Amino acid sequence: MWRLKTLASRILLAVLVILLATVVIGGVLDVQLTKRTFDRQYEDRAVSVADVVAEMPQIQSAVAAGDPRQVIDPIAERVAHRSGVSYVVVTDRAGIRFSHPNRSLIGKKLEEPVAALDGRNHVGIDHGSLKRSANGKAPIFDASGAVIGQVSVGIVEARMAGAIREQITAIALYSGLALGIGVLVALLMTRGLRRATFGLAPAEIGSLLQDREAMLHGIREGVIGFDAKNRITLINDEARRLMRLNGTVIGRSVDQVVPPGRLRDVLNGSAEGPDQAVLTDDSLLVVNRNSVVVAGRDVGSVVTLRDRTELESLVRELHAMTGLATALRAQEHEFSNRLHVIAGLMDLGDYEEASRFVETIAENHMVSAEDLRARISPPVVAALLLAKVSVAAESEIQLEISPTSHLDVPDSAAQNIMTIVGNLIDNAIDATAGASAPRRISVHLEDEEEIVIVVSDNGPGIPADAIGQIFEDGYSTKFPRGPSRRGLGLALVQRLVHRAGGTVTATSAEGARFEVRMPLPERRDSRAAAVAKRYS
């Protein structure tokens, strides 16, 4: 058995049924209206003929005299023939017929009362001896104005049927044409609907909607759907959270809901490529944008957003640990060389020289570490600088902390300072790694009126056309380094500095120079402030 499974087929059948019912009902009503119209027209025609006959002097005088010469019937027959009516019946006041198509009824009385005795015309449908007919009656007056008889003119239904059949034929043709046009339009609409619904049944559409909602809001990745005009058609809760979107966004374009920046460029397809890294104020997102093609048609695109903030932090910490391990290996080689010197001096018996050599090494190391700890606080920042010195030395780069450097910030600001200084130094190490010797990096820190961080190197510098792009997340001139993503360090520095109300500038004269300026934080961290407030 044929079953209507698709929504388009069901709508097509419903439209066809409605069209057919409309055409049939409209045709029937039109036929009835046409029939009534023809009845009224023939009634008016009949009464007009009756008026003409009633005003004939011959008819008036013959009716007044009782028609002794029987002149009324021939006149009535001629009038009926010339006017095209079915009959003309003339009677006196008593209803005695003077004319009739059936000669046997002449001289006999009407079965019904004489309607024109009230002196007015009467029209209607008569079901008399000649069957159904459109009838018109007119009174006959004498010279004094008295009613002396009536003229009844009728057009039988057989004559009206021909005209009605012609009208019905026209109505049928019109209805058939309208039905054909309606079917054609319905087919075209159904075809478009079938394309829009991809031939799915209503139950399948409902099931797909339920599955979509369950998938969208059940996964831990952000999902955004766009139509062919780049307007948002769907978005799940995770995408709203990652992008900090509130209110109604469905039906709006990307440019209306996302501020200018790399995230907008990736979402609208301006920045292409898989696994695009986008740095927001709160998260590191990995964004993928894929076009959606259904039945050979481009219907839009789907964007997925993954939060890699914690994972990227772990990767960078692992990279830092790897750098420290490399630095420890370098120190191991250095200490091995020193031990070889000490062992040689001992073999030569020069014990005093060996003692002085050991004291000199220990004093230099202690002076460097103690001096840095005395000028840089918190200690974790000083430890970071010492580690970076060792990492740079492994790459044969001289990292110098300016002797005038001084920094004293609360522990609550240490993490941001470490991130800013660490990223700037890492960037300088990468930039000078391929430069000619001697390779140097200079770091200067101060906190007199504001926090100032300056990191400069003697590397190749920054291209003039890239000065305005180096702080954009994802921009890098270096190749990827394992799983760690390039083009995020300087972007992260800029966001941290701007969030703290500061500025970061980059210049390129003899190498690259980055200068960060931020307002001074409270000299006490939040925990110390809370304790002080509690015991005040």
VEXBAVEX-132227 format. One record per atom (N, C-alpha, C): x, y, z. Coordinates in steps of 0.02 Angstrom, whole numbers, plus 50000, padded with zeros to 5 digits. Example, Ala and Ser with C-alpha at 12.3 -4.5 7.8 and 13.67 -1.06 7.14 Angstrom:
<pts>
506604971650390 506154977550390 506604983550390 506424988850354 506844994750357 506455000250394 
</pts>
This chain:
<pts>
500424994050000 500005000050000 500445006250000 500245010949957 500625017149952 500505021350015 501055023550045 500995027450107 501345034150097 501045039250125 501345045850123 501815046550181 502455045750168 502955045950221 503255052850230 503385056250175 503725062650180 503225068250195 503475073350226 503055079250241 502825082550177 503265082850127 503075086050064 502495082350031 502495075650032 501955071750001 501295072950038 501325073250103 500715074450141 500425081450126 500865086250122 500625093050107 500355093350036 500665089749989 500415089649920 499715086649918 499605081049952 498955077949952 498435082649984 498615085850039 498155090450072 497975096250027 498475098949992 498335104549947 497885102349889 498015096449862 497605093949807 496885092849829 496785090049888 496105088949914 495755095649924 496115100449952 495815107049964 495635110349897 496095109749849 495945112749783 495345109449751 495315102749753 494755099149722 494105100949756 494105100949823 493495102649859 493285109849845 493775114349841 493615121349827 493305122149758 493605118649709 493355119149640 492655116149635 492545110349666 491895107149662 491355111349696 491505113449758 491015117349795 490885123949759 491435127149735 491355133349699 490955132449635 491075126849600 490695125549539 489955124549553 489805120649606 489105119449623 488755126049642 489095129949684 488795136349703 488715140949643 489205140749598 489155145049538 488575142849494 488475136149488 487905133749448 487245135849479 487195135249545 486585137349579 486465144749570 486985148649577 486915155849569 486725157549497 487035153949450 486875155149380 486145153349365 485925147849394 485225145749384 484745150949411 484895153649470 484465158749499 484485165149456 485065166549431 485125172549389 484715171749325 484755165849295 484365164649235 483615164849250 483405161949307 482695162249327 482465169449332 482885173549364 482685180549373 482665184249305 483145182749264 483145185949198 482535183949156 482365177549157 481795175249119 481135177649150 481125178249216 480525181149248 480425188349225 480985192349225 480925199249202 480725199549128 481005194949090 480815194749018 480075192949009 479855188149048 479155185949042 478675191549062 478815195149117 478365200349139 478375206249090 478945207249058 478975212649008 478515210948949 478535204748926 478095202648872 477365203048894 477235201148956 476555201448982 476295208548983 476725213449003 476525220449003 476345222848933 476755220748885 476625222748816 475955220148792 475825213748806 475195210648783 474605213948818 474685215248885 474125217948923 473945224948899 474405228548868 474265235448846 474025235848774 473965229948741 473705229948672 472955231648673 472735236448634 472015238248632 471575232348610 471825228248564 471425222548541 471295217748599 471825216648638 471745212048695 471275215048746 471355221448761 470925224548812 470185224248791 470045226048727 469335226148706 469055219148701 469475214248679 469235207348672 469085204348740 469515205848790 469385203148857 468765206348887 468665212848874 468085216248901 467445213548871 467485211448806 466875208748773 466805201248782 467295197948813 467265190748822 467535186948763 467885190448716 468205187548657 467715183448615 467185186948591 466695183148551 466985180848484 467475184448457 467755182648391 468375178148397 468585176748460 469165172348472 469795174948438 469915181548450 470505184748420 471115184448468 470985182948530 471535183348580 472035177748569 471805171648557 472275166048552 472765166848493 472535169048432 473015170148378 473535175548395 473285180848427 473755186148445 474275183448496 474045179748545 474485177048595 474995172248565 474785168348516 475235163548483 475775167248444 475575172748408 476075176548371 476585179848418 476325182648472 476785185848520 477265180748549 477015174848567 477455169748596 477985167548546 477795167048483 478265164848432 478805170148420 478595176548415 479065181848400 479515183648459 479265183248519 479655185048578 480075179348605 479935173248581 480325167548604 480115164748671 479515166648695 479285163848758 478915157248744 478785153548797 478475146948788 477715147448781 477405152148816 476675152748811 476475159748833 475875161648808 475535167848828 474805165948842 474615166248906 473935164248926 473575170548949 472985171948917 472575177848934 471925175248966 471775178149025 471165176149061 470785182349080 470125181249098 469735186749125 469785186749200 469375190949232 469395191449305 469235184849339 468825180949307 468605174549337 469115169049326 469635170349285 470135165249273 469985160949213 469485162949171 469335159149111 469865160649058 470155155349031 470695156148982 470415157948914 470745162948882 470585164748813 471135162348765 471715160448793 472245157748751 472655152848793 472945147948757 473365143048791 473705138648738 474325136548748 474635132048699 474245125448691 473925123348745 473505117248742 472785119548728 472565118648666 471905121148645 471335118348688 471425112548716 470875109548755 470755113348820 471215117548840 471135121248903 470845128148892 470765130148828 470445136648815 469715136348835 469495141448871 468815141748896 468735138748964 469265135748989 469225132749055 469555137449106 469375136249167 469595140649222 470275138549249 470655143549270 471305142049300 471235138149365 471725134049378 471715130249441 471875134649501 472275140049490 472465144449544 472105151149537 472075155149589 471745161649585 472095166249536 471735171349512 472025176349467 472425181149510 473105181149501 473545184949545 473545192349530 473385194349467 473445201449448 472845205649465 472355202849501 471765206749518 471945212649564 472545212449595 472735218149638 473045223849598 473055222949531 473295228349489 474055228949484 474425223849509 475155224149507 475435218149468 476055218849445 476395213349411 476635208249461 476665201949439 476905196549481 477385192149441 477925190249473 478415185749441 478535179849488 478785174449460 478935168649501 479015162449458 479135156849491 479195150449458 478535146849463 478265145249406 477595142249402 477675134749388 477315130649427 477305123449417 476605121449393 476405124449339 475725123249314 475685117349266 475215117949218 475085112449172 475655111349123 476075116649114 476645115949068 477295114649106 477215111949167 477795110449210 478145116949232 478755116149255 479115121749285 479295126949233 479135133349249 479285138749203 479375145149241 479765149749210 479835156449238 479245160549213 478865163249259 478215166149242 478175173449262 477825177349219 477695184349235 476965185949219 476605189049266 475895190649259 475795198149261 475375200649216 475225207849213 474475208749209 474195213849243 473465215049242 473245218449177 472625216949157 472325220249099 471805225249125 471875231549104 471425236749127 470955238649070 470325240949091 469865243649041 469955251249038 469535254449003 469605261648994 469525265549058 469155262649106 469055266049170 469615264549220 470085260049202 470625258349247 470485252349291 469925248949280 469765243149320 470105237049290 470295232449334 470615226249313 470085221649285 470175219549222 469675215249190 469975208349173 470635207449185 470945201049170 471695201249183 472015195949160 472745195749169 473065192149110 473705193849099 474115190449048 474675186849085 474715180349073 475235176249104 475705173649049 476335175649055 476835173649006 477365169349042 477545163849010 478035159349041 478555156848992 479135155249020 479685152148982 479845145649019 479695140048987 479765133649021 480495131949033 480625127549081 481305125849101 481715122749045 481385119548999 481745116348944 482145121448905 481875127448896 482235132548860 482805135548902 482675135948968 483205138649012 483785133749018 483635127249012 484155122149021 484725122948972 484565124748910 485085125548860 485585130948880 485315136748901 485755142248921 486155140348983 485825136649029 486175134649090 486735129749074 486595125149025 487115120449006 487725123848976 487615129048937 488175132848910 488585136148966 488215138849015 488565142049070 488935136849112 488645131049123 488975125749161 489605123449126 489575123049059 490175121049021 490735126149032 490565132549030 491075137749042 491365137249112 490905136049160 491135135349230 491595129349238 491415123749205 491825117749210 492515118949180 492545122349123 493185123749092 493615128249137 493295133349165 493655137849210 493905134049272 493465129849300 493655126049360 494215121249344 494195117949287 494725113349268 495385117049259 495355122949228 495965126849219 496255129049286 495805131349331 496035133449398 496335127549436 496005121649430 496265115749464 496945113749436 497015114049370 497665112449341 498215117049363 498065123649364 498565128449386 498725127349460 498205125949500 498325124649571 498755118449582 498635113149543 499035107049549 499765108549530 499865112449476 500545114049455 500905118149509 500565123149537 500875127149591 501015122749651 500555118249668 500655113949726 501255109349715 501335106849654 501915102549639 502565106449646 502575112649621 503175116749627 503335118149701 502815119949739 502925121249810 503165114949846 502875109249829 503075102949861 503785101249844 503985102649782 504675101349763 505155105449804 504995111949812 505415116149854 505425113949927 504835111849952 504805109450021 505185102950029 505155098649979 505525092349983 506275093749985 506495098649947 507205100449949 507395103350017 506935107450044 507085110650109 507115105550165 506685100350162 506665095250215 507055089050198 507375089050138 507775083350116 507375076850115 506735077350100 506325071450092 506195067650156 506245071050213 506145067650277 505415067650298 505225062450334 504545062050362 504495066350424 503885068450443 503815072550504 504115069250566 504025062650573 504305059150631 505065059450630 505345058850570 506075059250564 506325066250580 505955071350559 506145078250575 506125079450650 505595077050682 505555077650755 506105073950791 506265067950766 506805064050797 507475067550789 507585070350730 508215073950718 508265080050764 507705083450774 507715089350819 507895087250890 507585081750914 507745079450981 508475077350987 508715073650937 509415071450938 509885077450937 509705082450897 510135088350893 510175091950960 509605092950992 509605096351056 510005092451108 509915085751108 510285081651156 511035082051144 511235081751081 511955082151065 512245088951079 511875094251060 512135100951069 512285102551142 511805100851185 511875102851255 512175097351299 512355091751268 512645086351307 513395085651299 513695089251251 514405088751240 514775094451275 515425093351286 515825098351322 516195102951274 516035102751212 516325107351163 515805112451140 516035118351124 515585123351097 515435121951024 514805122651005 514595121450936 514165127350913 514335130050855 513945135450825 513805133650753 513185134350732 512995133050663 512825139450627 513055140050565 512925145950524 512585143850460 512145148150434 511835146750370 512285149350314 512035148950252 512445150950195 512605158450196 512215162550232 512335169650237 512715171550300 513015166550333 513425167550393 513035170250452 512395168250456 511985169950514 511945163950561 511935165350625 511925159950675 511245156450674 511255149850665 510645145950665 510575141650727 511125139950759 511105136150821 511735137450861 511675136850926 512245137850971 512085134251036 512575130751063 512445127151126 512705131251185 512575128651245 512735132351306 513485133151315 513875128051296 514595128551304 514885134051260 514635134751199 514875140151156 514705146951185 514105147651213 513925153951245 514405155551303 514575150351342 515015151451399 515715153451377 515985149951327 516665151451305 516715158251272 516185160351238 516195166751203 515855172351241 515605170651301 515265175651343 514695179151305 514255175151276 513685177851239 513055177351280 512685182751283 512045182851319 511505185451272 510885183951289 510325186451249 510215182151187 509825184951142 509645181451081 510165182651027 510455177251002 510945177750948 510725174050885 510205169850891 509975166150833 509715171050780 509925169950718 509715174250664 510155180350653 510635181550699 511085187250692 511745184950661 512095189550628 512725187850596 513285188150647 513865185350627 514445185250671 514675192350687 514655196750638 514885203550649 514455207250700 513845204950711 513395208350758 513495205950829 513765200050840 513815197250908 514535196450932 515025196550887 515725195550907 516115201850889 516485204750936 516865210750921 517435209250872 517695214450840 518245213350792 518835210050826 519165205750789 519745202150816 519825195450782 520295191650807 520455185250776 519865180350782 519505180450838 518945175850846 518425177050792 518265183250778 517775184650724 518045182350657 518695183450645 518985181450580 518945173850570 519055170150624 519025162850618 518305160550609 517835163750645 517135161650641 516835163050572 517005168750543 516705170350477 517105167650418 517655164050433 518025160750379 518575164950350 518695171050376 519235175150349 519925172050363 519985169150423 520605165450440 520465158050433 520765154950384 520625147950369 521165143450398 520995136950402 521475132050426 521185128150484 521425122050494 521185117850550 521505119950616 521145118650670 521405119750738 521705126650746 521295131750732 521515138650740 521505140450814 522085142850839 522125144950909 521885152050916 521415153150963 521135159750975 521185161151050 521485166651068 521565168451137 521055173751155 520605172151203 520115176851228 520365179651294 519945183751325 520145186651389 520215181451444 519855175751437 519845170751490 520115163951468 520115162551403 520265155751383 520685155651320 521005149851310 521335148251247 520885143351211 520625145251154 520155141151117 520485138451054 520305132351038 520495129350974 519865128950932 519855132550876 519255133450836 519345129850769 518835126050750 518815122950684 518175124850649 518245126850587 517665128850547 517635124350485 517065120850477 516975116250422 516335117950385 516385118150319 515795119350277 515345113250278 514695114350272 514195108950271 513875108750202 513945103050169 513665102150103 513165096350107 512545097650090 512015092650092 511715092250022 511705086149995 511425084849928 511745089449876 512395090549883 512755094749835 512665102149844 512315104249897 512195111349908 512565113749970 512865119649966 513205122650023 512665125950067 512545122950125 512005125450169 512265129450228 512935130250232 513205134150287 513845131150314 513955131850378 514565129350409 514425127850483 514875123750512 514845121950583 515515123650613 515505127050669 516115128950704 516125125550772 516685122350788 516775119350854 517305123150892 517195123950957 517665127451000 517855122951058 518495121751067 518745117751122 519155122151169 519035121351233 519405125151283 520055121451299 520615124251278 521265121151289 521685125251340 521345129051381 521715133351427 522145129251474 521845124251507 522215120251555 522735115951520 522545113051464 523015108751428 523615112751403 523485118651375 524025122751351 524475125051408 524175126351466 524575128251523 525035122551544 524775116351543 525185110651560 525745109551508 525575110551444 526085109751392 526645114851401 526455121051417 526965126151427 527375124851490 527045122351542 527425120551602 527915114851587 527685110051546 528125104551527 528715107151486 528565111851442 529115114851403 529605118551448 529335121951498 529775125451545 530205120551584 529895114951605 530275109851641 530815106851596 530635106051532 531135103451485 531715108351478 531555114851477 532085119851474 532515119751536 532195118851595 532585118451656 533035112251656 532765106651631 533175100651627 533775101651581 533645105251526 534195106851481 534715111251515 534455116051554 534915120451591 535315116551642 535005111751675 535355107551724 535905103351690 535745100951630 536255097151594 536845101651576 536675107851557 537235112551541 537655113851603 537315114751661 537695115851722 538105109751742 537815103851726 538185097751740 538845097551702 538805099451637 539415099651598 539905104751626 539625110651646 540055115851673 540385113651737 539995110451782 540275108051845 540785102551832 540645098451781 541135093151765 541795096051745 541775101351704 542395104651683 542765107551744 542385110651788 542695113551848 542995108151892 542645102551897 542915096951937 543555094251906 543575094251840 544185092051807 544765096751822 544625103251824 545145108151842 545385106951913 544905106051959 545085104952029 545495098552036 545265093252000 545635086852004 546335087551976 546405091551923 547075092651895 547535096351943 547265101551975 547665105252023 547865100852082 547415096352103 547575091952159 548125087052138 548085084652075 548605079952052 549285083452048 549275089852032 549895093552028 550155095552098 549745094452149 549945096152217 549865103352234 549535107052191 549425114252203 548775115052241 548785113452305 548175113352344 547905120352358 548355125152365 548125131952379 547755134852319 548015133552259 547685136052199 547005132752189 546965126352206 546325122852201 545825125752251 546065127452311 545605130352361 545365137152339 545815141352311 545605147852287 545105147252229 545225142352186 544775141352128 544065139452152 544025135152203 543375133152230 543025138952264 543405142852302 543105148652336 542855153852286 543235154752233 543025159752182 542365157652148 542325151352131 541705148752098 541115149452144 541185147452207 540635147752255 540435154852268 540935159452274 540775166452289 540395169652231 540615168252169 540275171152111 539545168752106 539445162352118 538765159752114 538325162552169 538595162752230 538195165252286 538045172652278 538545176452254 538435183652245 537885184852194 537895181152138 537395182152086 536695180452112 536615174852145 535955172652169 535705177252226 536155178752274 535945182852330 535785189952308 536165192552261 536035199352236 535355199552202 535185194352162 534535194352127 533965193652176 534045189452227 533515188652277 533405194952317 533935198752327 533885204952367 533525210452329 533565210352262 533265215652222 532595213752192 532445207452186 531835205152153 531405201252203 530785203352209 530315199952254 529625200052219 529255194552225 529335188552265 529905183952240 530115179252281 530675174852262 530535170752199 529885169352184 529745165252125 529945168852061 529895175552061 530105179352003 530855179051996 531225179752053 531955179152051 532165172252027 531815167152051 531985160252030 531865159451955 531335162451930 531195162051858 531765165351818 531995171051840 532545174451805 533185170251806 533335167251863 533925163051867 533875157051819 533275154151816 533175148451771 533245150651699 532975156351681 533025158751613 533755160251594 534165162551643 534875163751630 535215157251609 535035151851645 535335145351629 535095142751562 534445143551548 534175141251484 534495145051426 534585151651434 534895155551382 535635153551373 535975152151428 536675150151423 536755143651385 536275139151391 536295132851354 536295134151278 535955139551257 535935141351186 536475146351168 536975147051213 537535151751202 537275158851194 536785160651236 536505167451237 536645170251306 536895176251308 537045179551372 536425183551394 536115181351447 535525184751474 535745188851534 535675195351531 535895199951584 535295203151617 535305203151683 534825206851723 535165213351742 534885218951723 535225225351734 535355226351808 535935229151826 536105230051898 535645234951933 535295239051896 534835243851928 534125241151934 534035234851915 533365231951918 533145231151991 532515232752002 532215231752068 531465230652060 531215225652096 530505224052091 530265221352158 529745224352183 529435222052246 528685222552238 528365216952222 527635216852211 527345211552257 526695212052273 526385207052316 526335200352280 526235195152320 526195188352292 525615187652243 525075191552253 524505190952209 524665193152138 525175197352129 525355199752062 525935195752032 526205190952071 526795187352047 526655183151986 526065179951984 525915175451928 525905179251862 525575185051861 525555189051800 526245191551781 526645193751830 527325195951815 527735190351786 527675184351815 528055178551789 527845176951718 527195177251704 526955175651637 527215180751587 527185187151605 527415192451559 528175191851547 528565191551602 529295191251595 529505184851559 529205179151579 529385172751548 529255172651474 528665175151452 528515175051381 528965179751342 529115185651370 529555190351334 530265187551328 530515184351381 531185181451377 531195175551329 530675171251331 530655165551284 530635168051213 530255173351201 530225176151134 530905178851112 531265181951159 531925184651142 532425179051129 532385173651169 532835167951158 532715164851089 532075164051070 531925161251004 532155165850948 532095172550960 532275177350908 533035177650897 533435176950951 534165177650945 534515170950933 534135165550934 534455158950926 534825158350860 534565161450808 534895160950742 535325166850725 535435171550773 535835177450759 536585175750766 536995180150740 537715179150746 537955181150815 538495178050838 538765179450905 539105186350905 539135189650962 538855187451026 538105188851030 537725184251059 537005185051065 536855187151137 536485192651144 536355195451210 535615197051218 535385196251279 534705198251299 534765202251364 534435207951365 534465212151424 533765212751454 533735212051521 533095212551557 533165217951610 532685222451612 532685227751662 531995228051694 531985228151762 531365228551800 531415234351849 530865238051856 530845243351906 530135244351929 530075247351990 529415248352019 529385254852059 529655260152032 529655266452070 528965269752066 528775272352009 528115275352002 527605270551970 527865265851934 527465260651903 527915254751888 527605249151874 528005243251856 528235243951784 528885243451774 529175243951707 529565237551694 529425234351639 529785228351619 530035229551548 530695229151539 531005230251474 531415224051456 531285221051400 531665215351374 531885217151304 532545217151294 532825218751228 533335213551208 533445212951144 533935208151118 534285211151058 534815207851036 535185210150977 535075205450919 534465202650916 534295198150861 534115201950798 533775198550751 533615201750687 533095207150692 532755207750749 532255212950757 531575210950728 531135215850726 530445214650703 530365217950635 530105214350585 529975217550520 529505223550528 529625228650489 529235234750495 528495233550481 528345228950435 527645227750418 527305223150468 527675220650518 527375216050567 527295219050636 527505225350644 527465228550710 526745228450736 526265229750692 525565230150713 525225223350719 525585217950702 525265211350703 525545206650756 526115208350785 526455203450828 526055201850891 525605206250911 525205204950971 524545201450956 524425199850893 523815196250876 523915188750889 523425185650922 523495178550937 523485174550873 523965169950868 524025165850809 524555168350761 524805174550769 525305177150724 525995174950747 526385171950703 527055169750719 527435168750654 528085169950657 528515168750599 528925162450609 528795158850665 529175152850680 528745146650668 529085140950658 528745134750647 528475132050713 527925128150712 527655125250774 528175121150811 528135121250877 528615117650919 528235112250956 528205106350923 527835100850953 527105102450962 526805100351018 526095101851030 525955109051051 526485112551071 526385119551093 526245123951032 525775128451041 525545132650985 525925139250984 526145141150924 526505147350916 526005153150911 526275159150922 525875165150912 525415166750970 525555163951030 525115165251087 525455169251142 526135168751146 526485171951201 526385179451204 526525182951148 526455190251148 525725192351155 525265188351125 524555189951133 524345189351205 524595184251240 524435183451311 524735189151352 525345191251335 525645196951370 525215203151363 524995204551302 524595210551290 523945210251330 523615204551333 522975204051369 523085205051444 523615202051471 523745202951543 523915210151559 524295213351517 524485220351529 523875224951524 523465223951472 522865228051464 522375226851521 522315220651543 521855219251599 522085222751662 522745223551670 523005227051729 523005234651720 522775237051662 522745244251650 523395247151624 523825242951595 524465245451572 524515245451496 525135246451472 525265246651400 525885242451385 525915239951325 526505236351301 526665238851232 527305240551221 527515243251156 528115239151132 528185238851066 528735235251035 529075239750984 529735239950987 530125243750939 530675239350911 530945241350855 531475237350823 531985242050794 532545242850830 533095246950805 533685242250794 534075240950848 534615235950846 534345229750882 533935226150848 533585220550880 532885222550901 532565218350941 531885219650964 531905222151036 531435226651051 531385229351119 530645229751138 530475226551193 529795226551219 529795230051287 529315234751294 529265238551356 528555238051382 528495235851444 527845235051477 527805240051534 527245243551538 527125248151593 526445246751623 526435245551690 525805243951724 525775247851789 525165249451812 525095252751877 525345248351934 525595251451986 525835247652043 525255244452080 525295237952097 524765234852139 524875236652212 524425234152254 524505235152326 525145231852349 525485234952395 526115232252419 526015225952461 525405224852484 525265218852522 524785214552482 524875208152484 524415203852448 523755203552484 523265200452452 522585200552479 522545196852546 522935191452554 522895187752617 523185191952674 523745195252662 524035199352714 523575205152731 523255207952680 522785213452693 522195211052735 521955205152722 521395202552760 521595201352833 522195198552843 522425197352911 522525203852949 522815208852914 522925215252947 522265218452965 521765217852921 521115220852935 520775217352994 520885210852999 520565206953052 520825208853121 521485210253125 521775211753190 521875219153202 521605223453159 521675230653169 521175233153219 
</pts>
